[in-house]
Amino acid sequence: MADKYRCGKCWKTFDDDKLKVLPGVRCPYCGYDIIYMIRKPTIKVIKAT
Ligand SMILES: [Zn+2]
C-alpha cells in the first residue's frame, strides 16, 4: 500500500511515486516544500473468542 502525500500550500494529494520523480520533497503541482504524509488507517482484524 503506497503512502499518500498532501501539499501544505495547494492541498493537492499525490502518491509517493510522483514524489520520487522530483529531487527532494516538493509538491509536483506548485513546488511547495512542505509536504504532509497521509497514512491510511490500517484495518485490524479482531477475533472475538
Ligand atoms: Zn502544492
mmCIF file of the protein (N, C-alpha, C, O) and its ligand, coordinates in Angstrom:
data_MODEL
# 
_entry.id   MODEL 
# 
loop_
_entity.id 
_entity.type 
_entity.pdbx_number_of_molecules 
1 polymer     1 
2 non-polymer 1 
# 
_entity_poly.entity_id                      1 
_entity_poly.type                           'polypeptide(L)' 
_entity_poly.nstd_linkage                   no 
_entity_poly.nstd_monomer                   no 
_entity_poly.pdbx_seq_one_letter_code       MADKYRCGKCWKTFDDDKLKVLPGVRCPYCGYDIIYMIRKPTIKVIKAT 
_entity_poly.pdbx_seq_one_letter_code_can   MADKYRCGKCWKTFDDDKLKVLPGVRCPYCGYDIIYMIRKPTIKVIKAT 
_entity_poly.pdbx_strand_id                 A 
# 
loop_
_entity_poly_seq.entity_id 
_entity_poly_seq.num 
_entity_poly_seq.mon_id 
_entity_poly_seq.hetero 
1 1  MET n 
1 2  ALA n 
1 3  ASP n 
1 4  LYS n 
1 5  TYR n 
1 6  ARG n 
1 7  CYS n 
1 8  GLY n 
1 9  LYS n 
1 10 CYS n 
1 11 TRP n 
1 12 LYS n 
1 13 THR n 
1 14 PHE n 
1 15 ASP n 
1 16 ASP n 
1 17 ASP n 
1 18 LYS n 
1 19 LEU n 
1 20 LYS n 
1 21 VAL n 
1 22 LEU n 
1 23 PRO n 
1 24 GLY n 
1 25 VAL n 
1 26 ARG n 
1 27 CYS n 
1 28 PRO n 
1 29 TYR n 
1 30 CYS n 
1 31 GLY n 
1 32 TYR n 
1 33 ASP n 
1 34 ILE n 
1 35 ILE n 
1 36 TYR n 
1 37 MET n 
1 38 ILE n 
1 39 ARG n 
1 40 LYS n 
1 41 PRO n 
1 42 THR n 
1 43 ILE n 
1 44 LYS n 
1 45 VAL n 
1 46 ILE n 
1 47 LYS n 
1 48 ALA n 
1 49 THR n 
# 
loop_
_struct_asym.id 
_struct_asym.entity_id 
A 1 
B 2 
# 
loop_
_chem_comp.id 
_chem_comp.type 
_chem_comp.mon_nstd_flag 
ALA 'L-peptide linking' y 
ARG 'L-peptide linking' y 
ASP 'L-peptide linking' y 
CYS 'L-peptide linking' y 
GLY 'peptide linking'   y 
ILE 'L-peptide linking' y 
LEU 'L-peptide linking' y 
LYS 'L-peptide linking' y 
MET 'L-peptide linking' y 
PHE 'L-peptide linking' y 
PRO 'L-peptide linking' y 
THR 'L-peptide linking' y 
TRP 'L-peptide linking' y 
TYR 'L-peptide linking' y 
VAL 'L-peptide linking' y 
ZN  non-polymer         . 
# 
_pdbx_entity_nonpoly.entity_id   2 
_pdbx_entity_nonpoly.name        ? 
_pdbx_entity_nonpoly.comp_id     ZN 
# 
_pdbx_nonpoly_scheme.asym_id         B 
_pdbx_nonpoly_scheme.entity_id       2 
_pdbx_nonpoly_scheme.mon_id          ZN 
_pdbx_nonpoly_scheme.ndb_seq_num     1 
_pdbx_nonpoly_scheme.pdb_seq_num     101 
_pdbx_nonpoly_scheme.auth_seq_num    101 
_pdbx_nonpoly_scheme.pdb_mon_id      ZN 
_pdbx_nonpoly_scheme.auth_mon_id     ZN 
_pdbx_nonpoly_scheme.pdb_strand_id   A 
_pdbx_nonpoly_scheme.pdb_ins_code    . 
# 
loop_
_atom_site.group_PDB 
_atom_site.id 
_atom_site.type_symbol 
_atom_site.label_atom_id 
_atom_site.label_alt_id 
_atom_site.label_comp_id 
_atom_site.label_asym_id 
_atom_site.label_entity_id 
_atom_site.label_seq_id 
_atom_site.pdbx_PDB_ins_code 
_atom_site.Cartn_x 
_atom_site.Cartn_y 
_atom_site.Cartn_z 
_atom_site.occupancy 
_atom_site.B_iso_or_equiv 
_atom_site.pdbx_formal_charge 
_atom_site.auth_seq_id 
_atom_site.auth_comp_id 
_atom_site.auth_asym_id 
_atom_site.auth_atom_id 
_atom_site.pdbx_PDB_model_num 
ATOM   1   N  N  . MET A 1 1  ? 0.860   -1.190  0.000   1.00 0.00 ? 1   MET A N  1 
ATOM   2   C  CA . MET A 1 1  ? 0.000   0.000   0.000   1.00 0.00 ? 1   MET A CA 1 
ATOM   3   C  C  . MET A 1 1  ? 0.895   1.239   0.000   1.00 0.00 ? 1   MET A C  1 
ATOM   4   O  O  . MET A 1 1  ? 1.742   1.404   0.878   1.00 0.00 ? 1   MET A O  1 
ATOM   5   N  N  . ALA A 1 2  ? 0.703   2.080   -0.964  1.00 0.00 ? 2   ALA A N  1 
ATOM   6   C  CA . ALA A 1 2  ? 1.543   3.272   -1.089  1.00 0.00 ? 2   ALA A CA 1 
ATOM   7   C  C  . ALA A 1 2  ? 1.028   4.375   -0.181  1.00 0.00 ? 2   ALA A C  1 
ATOM   8   O  O  . ALA A 1 2  ? -0.176  4.540   0.012   1.00 0.00 ? 2   ALA A O  1 
ATOM   9   N  N  . ASP A 1 3  ? 1.963   5.117   0.366   1.00 0.00 ? 3   ASP A N  1 
ATOM   10  C  CA . ASP A 1 3  ? 1.572   6.258   1.184   1.00 0.00 ? 3   ASP A CA 1 
ATOM   11  C  C  . ASP A 1 3  ? 1.140   7.413   0.296   1.00 0.00 ? 3   ASP A C  1 
ATOM   12  O  O  . ASP A 1 3  ? 1.616   7.574   -0.828  1.00 0.00 ? 3   ASP A O  1 
ATOM   13  N  N  . LYS A 1 4  ? 0.245   8.196   0.820   1.00 0.00 ? 4   LYS A N  1 
ATOM   14  C  CA . LYS A 1 4  ? -0.198  9.377   0.083   1.00 0.00 ? 4   LYS A CA 1 
ATOM   15  C  C  . LYS A 1 4  ? 0.363   10.622  0.744   1.00 0.00 ? 4   LYS A C  1 
ATOM   16  O  O  . LYS A 1 4  ? 0.627   10.656  1.946   1.00 0.00 ? 4   LYS A O  1 
ATOM   17  N  N  . TYR A 1 5  ? 0.533   11.627  -0.072  1.00 0.00 ? 5   TYR A N  1 
ATOM   18  C  CA . TYR A 1 5  ? 1.082   12.872  0.437   1.00 0.00 ? 5   TYR A CA 1 
ATOM   19  C  C  . TYR A 1 5  ? 0.160   14.029  0.088   1.00 0.00 ? 5   TYR A C  1 
ATOM   20  O  O  . TYR A 1 5  ? -0.576  13.983  -0.898  1.00 0.00 ? 5   TYR A O  1 
ATOM   21  N  N  . ARG A 1 6  ? 0.212   15.061  0.909   1.00 0.00 ? 6   ARG A N  1 
ATOM   22  C  CA . ARG A 1 6  ? -0.608  16.247  0.661   1.00 0.00 ? 6   ARG A CA 1 
ATOM   23  C  C  . ARG A 1 6  ? 0.271   17.473  0.770   1.00 0.00 ? 6   ARG A C  1 
ATOM   24  O  O  . ARG A 1 6  ? 1.065   17.613  1.700   1.00 0.00 ? 6   ARG A O  1 
ATOM   25  N  N  . CYS A 1 7  ? 0.114   18.357  -0.199  1.00 0.00 ? 7   CYS A N  1 
ATOM   26  C  CA . CYS A 1 7  ? 0.877   19.599  -0.204  1.00 0.00 ? 7   CYS A CA 1 
ATOM   27  C  C  . CYS A 1 7  ? 0.362   20.540  0.888   1.00 0.00 ? 7   CYS A C  1 
ATOM   28  O  O  . CYS A 1 7  ? -0.840  20.604  1.148   1.00 0.00 ? 7   CYS A O  1 
ATOM   29  N  N  . GLY A 1 8  ? 1.277   21.261  1.518   1.00 0.00 ? 8   GLY A N  1 
ATOM   30  C  CA . GLY A 1 8  ? 0.888   22.180  2.571   1.00 0.00 ? 8   GLY A CA 1 
ATOM   31  C  C  . GLY A 1 8  ? 0.389   23.512  2.054   1.00 0.00 ? 8   GLY A C  1 
ATOM   32  O  O  . GLY A 1 8  ? -0.089  24.337  2.833   1.00 0.00 ? 8   GLY A O  1 
ATOM   33  N  N  . LYS A 1 9  ? 0.491   23.737  0.762   1.00 0.00 ? 9   LYS A N  1 
ATOM   34  C  CA . LYS A 1 9  ? 0.074   25.015  0.196   1.00 0.00 ? 9   LYS A CA 1 
ATOM   35  C  C  . LYS A 1 9  ? -1.183  24.882  -0.661  1.00 0.00 ? 9   LYS A C  1 
ATOM   36  O  O  . LYS A 1 9  ? -2.177  25.572  -0.434  1.00 0.00 ? 9   LYS A O  1 
ATOM   37  N  N  . CYS A 1 10 ? -1.128  23.990  -1.645  1.00 0.00 ? 10  CYS A N  1 
ATOM   38  C  CA . CYS A 1 10 ? -2.276  23.875  -2.554  1.00 0.00 ? 10  CYS A CA 1 
ATOM   39  C  C  . CYS A 1 10 ? -3.198  22.728  -2.154  1.00 0.00 ? 10  CYS A C  1 
ATOM   40  O  O  . CYS A 1 10 ? -4.269  22.549  -2.734  1.00 0.00 ? 10  CYS A O  1 
ATOM   41  N  N  . TRP A 1 11 ? -2.769  21.945  -1.147  1.00 0.00 ? 11  TRP A N  1 
ATOM   42  C  CA . TRP A 1 11 ? -3.579  20.876  -0.570  1.00 0.00 ? 11  TRP A CA 1 
ATOM   43  C  C  . TRP A 1 11 ? -3.988  19.805  -1.566  1.00 0.00 ? 11  TRP A C  1 
ATOM   44  O  O  . TRP A 1 11 ? -4.997  19.125  -1.381  1.00 0.00 ? 11  TRP A O  1 
ATOM   45  N  N  . LYS A 1 12 ? -3.209  19.661  -2.609  1.00 0.00 ? 12  LYS A N  1 
ATOM   46  C  CA . LYS A 1 12 ? -3.481  18.561  -3.527  1.00 0.00 ? 12  LYS A CA 1 
ATOM   47  C  C  . LYS A 1 12 ? -2.792  17.307  -3.010  1.00 0.00 ? 12  LYS A C  1 
ATOM   48  O  O  . LYS A 1 12 ? -1.718  17.374  -2.412  1.00 0.00 ? 12  LYS A O  1 
ATOM   49  N  N  . THR A 1 13 ? -3.414  16.182  -3.245  1.00 0.00 ? 13  THR A N  1 
ATOM   50  C  CA . THR A 1 13 ? -2.840  14.919  -2.796  1.00 0.00 ? 13  THR A CA 1 
ATOM   51  C  C  . THR A 1 13 ? -2.185  14.202  -3.970  1.00 0.00 ? 13  THR A C  1 
ATOM   52  O  O  . THR A 1 13 ? -2.617  14.332  -5.116  1.00 0.00 ? 13  THR A O  1 
ATOM   53  N  N  . PHE A 1 14 ? -1.143  13.450  -3.666  1.00 0.00 ? 14  PHE A N  1 
ATOM   54  C  CA . PHE A 1 14 ? -0.445  12.704  -4.697  1.00 0.00 ? 14  PHE A CA 1 
ATOM   55  C  C  . PHE A 1 14 ? 0.249   11.509  -4.066  1.00 0.00 ? 14  PHE A C  1 
ATOM   56  O  O  . PHE A 1 14 ? 0.473   11.466  -2.857  1.00 0.00 ? 14  PHE A O  1 
ATOM   57  N  N  . ASP A 1 15 ? 0.580   10.548  -4.903  1.00 0.00 ? 15  ASP A N  1 
ATOM   58  C  CA . ASP A 1 15 ? 1.236   9.343   -4.418  1.00 0.00 ? 15  ASP A CA 1 
ATOM   59  C  C  . ASP A 1 15 ? 2.741   9.558   -4.312  1.00 0.00 ? 15  ASP A C  1 
ATOM   60  O  O  . ASP A 1 15 ? 3.286   10.546  -4.803  1.00 0.00 ? 15  ASP A O  1 
ATOM   61  N  N  . ASP A 1 16 ? 3.393   8.599   -3.656  1.00 0.00 ? 16  ASP A N  1 
ATOM   62  C  CA . ASP A 1 16 ? 4.822   8.751   -3.440  1.00 0.00 ? 16  ASP A CA 1 
ATOM   63  C  C  . ASP A 1 16 ? 5.626   8.525   -4.715  1.00 0.00 ? 16  ASP A C  1 
ATOM   64  O  O  . ASP A 1 16 ? 6.791   8.916   -4.788  1.00 0.00 ? 16  ASP A O  1 
ATOM   65  N  N  . ASP A 1 17 ? 5.017   7.897   -5.724  1.00 0.00 ? 17  ASP A N  1 
ATOM   66  C  CA . ASP A 1 17 ? 5.764   7.706   -6.969  1.00 0.00 ? 17  ASP A CA 1 
ATOM   67  C  C  . ASP A 1 17 ? 5.946   9.030   -7.702  1.00 0.00 ? 17  ASP A C  1 
ATOM   68  O  O  . ASP A 1 17 ? 6.919   9.212   -8.433  1.00 0.00 ? 17  ASP A O  1 
ATOM   69  N  N  . LYS A 1 18 ? 5.006   9.952   -7.505  1.00 0.00 ? 18  LYS A N  1 
ATOM   70  C  CA . LYS A 1 18 ? 5.174   11.283  -8.090  1.00 0.00 ? 18  LYS A CA 1 
ATOM   71  C  C  . LYS A 1 18 ? 6.217   12.084  -7.317  1.00 0.00 ? 18  LYS A C  1 
ATOM   72  O  O  . LYS A 1 18 ? 6.862   12.985  -7.852  1.00 0.00 ? 18  LYS A O  1 
ATOM   73  N  N  . LEU A 1 19 ? 6.358   11.730  -6.049  1.00 0.00 ? 19  LEU A N  1 
ATOM   74  C  CA . LEU A 1 19 ? 7.313   12.451  -5.214  1.00 0.00 ? 19  LEU A CA 1 
ATOM   75  C  C  . LEU A 1 19 ? 8.747   12.059  -5.567  1.00 0.00 ? 19  LEU A C  1 
ATOM   76  O  O  . LEU A 1 19 ? 9.668   12.867  -5.448  1.00 0.00 ? 19  LEU A O  1 
ATOM   77  N  N  . LYS A 1 20 ? 8.923   10.820  -6.000  1.00 0.00 ? 20  LYS A N  1 
ATOM   78  C  CA . LYS A 1 20 ? 10.260  10.325  -6.301  1.00 0.00 ? 20  LYS A CA 1 
ATOM   79  C  C  . LYS A 1 20 ? 10.828  10.943  -7.579  1.00 0.00 ? 20  LYS A C  1 
ATOM   80  O  O  . LYS A 1 20 ? 12.043  10.973  -7.770  1.00 0.00 ? 20  LYS A O  1 
ATOM   81  N  N  . VAL A 1 21 ? 9.965   11.426  -8.433  1.00 0.00 ? 21  VAL A N  1 
ATOM   82  C  CA . VAL A 1 21 ? 10.422  11.993  -9.702  1.00 0.00 ? 21  VAL A CA 1 
ATOM   83  C  C  . VAL A 1 21 ? 11.208  13.277  -9.469  1.00 0.00 ? 21  VAL A C  1 
ATOM   84  O  O  . VAL A 1 21 ? 12.154  13.588  -10.192 1.00 0.00 ? 21  VAL A O  1 
ATOM   85  N  N  . LEU A 1 22 ? 10.801  14.004  -8.458  1.00 0.00 ? 22  LEU A N  1 
ATOM   86  C  CA . LEU A 1 22 ? 11.430  15.290  -8.201  1.00 0.00 ? 22  LEU A CA 1 
ATOM   87  C  C  . LEU A 1 22 ? 12.579  15.150  -7.209  1.00 0.00 ? 22  LEU A C  1 
ATOM   88  O  O  . LEU A 1 22 ? 12.532  14.296  -6.324  1.00 0.00 ? 22  LEU A O  1 
ATOM   89  N  N  . PRO A 1 23 ? 13.593  15.966  -7.346  1.00 0.00 ? 23  PRO A N  1 
ATOM   90  C  CA . PRO A 1 23 ? 14.678  15.981  -6.357  1.00 0.00 ? 23  PRO A CA 1 
ATOM   91  C  C  . PRO A 1 23 ? 14.221  16.614  -5.050  1.00 0.00 ? 23  PRO A C  1 
ATOM   92  O  O  . PRO A 1 23 ? 13.743  17.748  -5.036  1.00 0.00 ? 23  PRO A O  1 
ATOM   93  N  N  . GLY A 1 24 ? 14.368  15.883  -3.964  1.00 0.00 ? 24  GLY A N  1 
ATOM   94  C  CA . GLY A 1 24 ? 13.894  16.387  -2.690  1.00 0.00 ? 24  GLY A CA 1 
ATOM   95  C  C  . GLY A 1 24 ? 12.392  16.191  -2.551  1.00 0.00 ? 24  GLY A C  1 
ATOM   96  O  O  . GLY A 1 24 ? 11.744  15.584  -3.405  1.00 0.00 ? 24  GLY A O  1 
ATOM   97  N  N  . VAL A 1 25 ? 11.865  16.708  -1.478  1.00 0.00 ? 25  VAL A N  1 
ATOM   98  C  CA . VAL A 1 25 ? 10.439  16.547  -1.219  1.00 0.00 ? 25  VAL A CA 1 
ATOM   99  C  C  . VAL A 1 25 ? 9.725   17.844  -1.562  1.00 0.00 ? 25  VAL A C  1 
ATOM   100 O  O  . VAL A 1 25 ? 9.760   18.821  -0.814  1.00 0.00 ? 25  VAL A O  1 
ATOM   101 N  N  . ARG A 1 26 ? 9.084   17.818  -2.710  1.00 0.00 ? 26  ARG A N  1 
ATOM   102 C  CA . ARG A 1 26 ? 8.351   19.011  -3.138  1.00 0.00 ? 26  ARG A CA 1 
ATOM   103 C  C  . ARG A 1 26 ? 7.034   18.618  -3.776  1.00 0.00 ? 26  ARG A C  1 
ATOM   104 O  O  . ARG A 1 26 ? 6.880   17.513  -4.295  1.00 0.00 ? 26  ARG A O  1 
ATOM   105 N  N  . CYS A 1 27 ? 6.093   19.536  -3.728  1.00 0.00 ? 27  CYS A N  1 
ATOM   106 C  CA . CYS A 1 27 ? 4.815   19.309  -4.377  1.00 0.00 ? 27  CYS A CA 1 
ATOM   107 C  C  . CYS A 1 27 ? 5.004   19.294  -5.894  1.00 0.00 ? 27  CYS A C  1 
ATOM   108 O  O  . CYS A 1 27 ? 5.601   20.218  -6.446  1.00 0.00 ? 27  CYS A O  1 
ATOM   109 N  N  . PRO A 1 28 ? 4.504   18.260  -6.577  1.00 0.00 ? 28  PRO A N  1 
ATOM   110 C  CA . PRO A 1 28 ? 4.640   18.199  -8.038  1.00 0.00 ? 28  PRO A CA 1 
ATOM   111 C  C  . PRO A 1 28 ? 3.754   19.210  -8.758  1.00 0.00 ? 28  PRO A C  1 
ATOM   112 O  O  . PRO A 1 28 ? 3.909   19.419  -9.961  1.00 0.00 ? 28  PRO A O  1 
ATOM   113 N  N  . TYR A 1 29 ? 2.832   19.836  -8.042  1.00 0.00 ? 29  TYR A N  1 
ATOM   114 C  CA . TYR A 1 29 ? 1.914   20.783  -8.681  1.00 0.00 ? 29  TYR A CA 1 
ATOM   115 C  C  . TYR A 1 29 ? 2.401   22.224  -8.552  1.00 0.00 ? 29  TYR A C  1 
ATOM   116 O  O  . TYR A 1 29 ? 2.417   22.971  -9.530  1.00 0.00 ? 29  TYR A O  1 
ATOM   117 N  N  . CYS A 1 30 ? 2.795   22.608  -7.341  1.00 0.00 ? 30  CYS A N  1 
ATOM   118 C  CA . CYS A 1 30 ? 3.170   24.013  -7.140  1.00 0.00 ? 30  CYS A CA 1 
ATOM   119 C  C  . CYS A 1 30 ? 4.614   24.170  -6.668  1.00 0.00 ? 30  CYS A C  1 
ATOM   120 O  O  . CYS A 1 30 ? 5.118   25.291  -6.605  1.00 0.00 ? 30  CYS A O  1 
ATOM   121 N  N  . GLY A 1 31 ? 5.292   23.059  -6.333  1.00 0.00 ? 31  GLY A N  1 
ATOM   122 C  CA . GLY A 1 31 ? 6.692   23.132  -5.945  1.00 0.00 ? 31  GLY A CA 1 
ATOM   123 C  C  . GLY A 1 31 ? 6.918   23.509  -4.495  1.00 0.00 ? 31  GLY A C  1 
ATOM   124 O  O  . GLY A 1 31 ? 8.048   23.793  -4.100  1.00 0.00 ? 31  GLY A O  1 
ATOM   125 N  N  . TYR A 1 32 ? 5.874   23.517  -3.706  1.00 0.00 ? 32  TYR A N  1 
ATOM   126 C  CA . TYR A 1 32 ? 6.000   23.847  -2.286  1.00 0.00 ? 32  TYR A CA 1 
ATOM   127 C  C  . TYR A 1 32 ? 6.733   22.724  -1.559  1.00 0.00 ? 32  TYR A C  1 
ATOM   128 O  O  . TYR A 1 32 ? 6.564   21.549  -1.884  1.00 0.00 ? 32  TYR A O  1 
ATOM   129 N  N  . ASP A 1 33 ? 7.552   23.096  -0.567  1.00 0.00 ? 33  ASP A N  1 
ATOM   130 C  CA . ASP A 1 33 ? 8.427   22.097  0.022   1.00 0.00 ? 33  ASP A CA 1 
ATOM   131 C  C  . ASP A 1 33 ? 7.955   21.587  1.376   1.00 0.00 ? 33  ASP A C  1 
ATOM   132 O  O  . ASP A 1 33 ? 8.708   20.903  2.070   1.00 0.00 ? 33  ASP A O  1 
ATOM   133 N  N  . ILE A 1 34 ? 6.746   21.900  1.758   1.00 0.00 ? 34  ILE A N  1 
ATOM   134 C  CA . ILE A 1 34 ? 6.192   21.329  2.983   1.00 0.00 ? 34  ILE A CA 1 
ATOM   135 C  C  . ILE A 1 34 ? 5.101   20.336  2.598   1.00 0.00 ? 34  ILE A C  1 
ATOM   136 O  O  . ILE A 1 34 ? 4.037   20.704  2.100   1.00 0.00 ? 34  ILE A O  1 
ATOM   137 N  N  . ILE A 1 35 ? 5.403   19.071  2.846   1.00 0.00 ? 35  ILE A N  1 
ATOM   138 C  CA . ILE A 1 35 ? 4.515   18.009  2.419   1.00 0.00 ? 35  ILE A CA 1 
ATOM   139 C  C  . ILE A 1 35 ? 4.058   17.214  3.636   1.00 0.00 ? 35  ILE A C  1 
ATOM   140 O  O  . ILE A 1 35 ? 4.863   16.862  4.498   1.00 0.00 ? 35  ILE A O  1 
ATOM   141 N  N  . TYR A 1 36 ? 2.786   16.942  3.695   1.00 0.00 ? 36  TYR A N  1 
ATOM   142 C  CA . TYR A 1 36 ? 2.268   16.112  4.770   1.00 0.00 ? 36  TYR A CA 1 
ATOM   143 C  C  . TYR A 1 36 ? 2.068   14.696  4.258   1.00 0.00 ? 36  TYR A C  1 
ATOM   144 O  O  . TYR A 1 36 ? 1.582   14.490  3.146   1.00 0.00 ? 36  TYR A O  1 
ATOM   145 N  N  . MET A 1 37 ? 2.441   13.737  5.064   1.00 0.00 ? 37  MET A N  1 
ATOM   146 C  CA . MET A 1 37 ? 2.213   12.356  4.689   1.00 0.00 ? 37  MET A CA 1 
ATOM   147 C  C  . MET A 1 37 ? 0.908   11.870  5.291   1.00 0.00 ? 37  MET A C  1 
ATOM   148 O  O  . MET A 1 37 ? 0.661   12.006  6.489   1.00 0.00 ? 37  MET A O  1 
ATOM   149 N  N  . ILE A 1 38 ? 0.098   11.313  4.447   1.00 0.00 ? 38  ILE A N  1 
ATOM   150 C  CA . ILE A 1 38 ? -1.194  10.807  4.891   1.00 0.00 ? 38  ILE A CA 1 
ATOM   151 C  C  . ILE A 1 38 ? -1.114  9.295   4.976   1.00 0.00 ? 38  ILE A C  1 
ATOM   152 O  O  . ILE A 1 38 ? -0.928  8.613   3.968   1.00 0.00 ? 38  ILE A O  1 
ATOM   153 N  N  . ARG A 1 39 ? -1.251  8.798   6.145   1.00 0.00 ? 39  ARG A N  1 
ATOM   154 C  CA . ARG A 1 39 ? -1.257  7.346   6.317   1.00 0.00 ? 39  ARG A CA 1 
ATOM   155 C  C  . ARG A 1 39 ? -2.694  6.845   6.385   1.00 0.00 ? 39  ARG A C  1 
ATOM   156 O  O  . ARG A 1 39 ? -3.516  7.319   7.169   1.00 0.00 ? 39  ARG A O  1 
ATOM   157 N  N  . LYS A 1 40 ? -2.951  5.881   5.543   1.00 0.00 ? 40  LYS A N  1 
ATOM   158 C  CA . LYS A 1 40 ? -4.277  5.289   5.583   1.00 0.00 ? 40  LYS A CA 1 
ATOM   159 C  C  . LYS A 1 40 ? -4.396  4.432   6.841   1.00 0.00 ? 40  LYS A C  1 
ATOM   160 O  O  . LYS A 1 40 ? -3.456  3.736   7.225   1.00 0.00 ? 40  LYS A O  1 
ATOM   161 N  N  . PRO A 1 41 ? -5.520  4.493   7.451   1.00 0.00 ? 41  PRO A N  1 
ATOM   162 C  CA . PRO A 1 41 ? -5.711  3.672   8.658   1.00 0.00 ? 41  PRO A CA 1 
ATOM   163 C  C  . PRO A 1 41 ? -5.677  2.198   8.316   1.00 0.00 ? 41  PRO A C  1 
ATOM   164 O  O  . PRO A 1 41 ? -6.348  1.741   7.391   1.00 0.00 ? 41  PRO A O  1 
ATOM   165 N  N  . THR A 1 42 ? -4.902  1.479   9.061   1.00 0.00 ? 42  THR A N  1 
ATOM   166 C  CA . THR A 1 42 ? -4.800  0.044   8.820   1.00 0.00 ? 42  THR A CA 1 
ATOM   167 C  C  . THR A 1 42 ? -6.003  -0.673  9.409   1.00 0.00 ? 42  THR A C  1 
ATOM   168 O  O  . THR A 1 42 ? -6.522  -0.312  10.465  1.00 0.00 ? 42  THR A O  1 
ATOM   169 N  N  . ILE A 1 43 ? -6.411  -1.665  8.713   1.00 0.00 ? 43  ILE A N  1 
ATOM   170 C  CA . ILE A 1 43 ? -7.560  -2.436  9.166   1.00 0.00 ? 43  ILE A CA 1 
ATOM   171 C  C  . ILE A 1 43 ? -7.079  -3.603  10.011  1.00 0.00 ? 43  ILE A C  1 
ATOM   172 O  O  . ILE A 1 43 ? -6.338  -4.469  9.546   1.00 0.00 ? 43  ILE A O  1 
ATOM   173 N  N  . LYS A 1 44 ? -7.507  -3.604  11.231  1.00 0.00 ? 44  LYS A N  1 
ATOM   174 C  CA . LYS A 1 44 ? -7.105  -4.688  12.119  1.00 0.00 ? 44  LYS A CA 1 
ATOM   175 C  C  . LYS A 1 44 ? -8.229  -5.702  12.244  1.00 0.00 ? 44  LYS A C  1 
ATOM   176 O  O  . LYS A 1 44 ? -9.405  -5.363  12.369  1.00 0.00 ? 44  LYS A O  1 
ATOM   177 N  N  . VAL A 1 45 ? -7.829  -6.919  12.207  1.00 0.00 ? 45  VAL A N  1 
ATOM   178 C  CA . VAL A 1 45 ? -8.797  -7.995  12.380  1.00 0.00 ? 45  VAL A CA 1 
ATOM   179 C  C  . VAL A 1 45 ? -8.805  -8.412  13.842  1.00 0.00 ? 45  VAL A C  1 
ATOM   180 O  O  . VAL A 1 45 ? -7.801  -8.873  14.386  1.00 0.00 ? 45  VAL A O  1 
ATOM   181 N  N  . ILE A 1 46 ? -9.941  -8.240  14.447  1.00 0.00 ? 46  ILE A N  1 
ATOM   182 C  CA . ILE A 1 46 ? -10.056 -8.595  15.862  1.00 0.00 ? 46  ILE A CA 1 
ATOM   183 C  C  . ILE A 1 46 ? -10.924 -9.848  15.987  1.00 0.00 ? 46  ILE A C  1 
ATOM   184 O  O  . ILE A 1 46 ? -12.077 -9.882  15.557  1.00 0.00 ? 46  ILE A O  1 
ATOM   185 N  N  . LYS A 1 47 ? -10.343 -10.840 16.574  1.00 0.00 ? 47  LYS A N  1 
ATOM   186 C  CA . LYS A 1 47 ? -11.085 -12.083 16.761  1.00 0.00 ? 47  LYS A CA 1 
ATOM   187 C  C  . LYS A 1 47 ? -11.764 -12.086 18.125  1.00 0.00 ? 47  LYS A C  1 
ATOM   188 O  O  . LYS A 1 47 ? -11.141 -11.855 19.161  1.00 0.00 ? 47  LYS A O  1 
ATOM   189 N  N  . ALA A 1 48 ? -13.024 -12.349 18.084  1.00 0.00 ? 48  ALA A N  1 
ATOM   190 C  CA . ALA A 1 48 ? -13.762 -12.451 19.339  1.00 0.00 ? 48  ALA A CA 1 
ATOM   191 C  C  . ALA A 1 48 ? -13.850 -13.915 19.724  1.00 0.00 ? 48  ALA A C  1 
ATOM   192 O  O  . ALA A 1 48 ? -14.568 -14.711 19.119  1.00 0.00 ? 48  ALA A O  1 
ATOM   193 N  N  . THR A 1 49 ? -13.105 -14.225 20.734  1.00 0.00 ? 49  THR A N  1 
ATOM   194 C  CA . THR A 1 49 ? -13.108 -15.640 21.146  1.00 0.00 ? 49  THR A CA 1 
ATOM   195 C  C  . THR A 1 49 ? -13.935 -15.853 22.389  1.00 0.00 ? 49  THR A C  1 
ATOM   196 O  O  . THR A 1 49 ? -14.046 -16.980 22.871  1.00 0.00 ? 49  THR A O  1 
HETATM 197 ZN ZN . ZN  B 2 .  ? 1.280   22.185  -3.931  1.00 0.00 2 101 ZN  A ZN 1 
# 
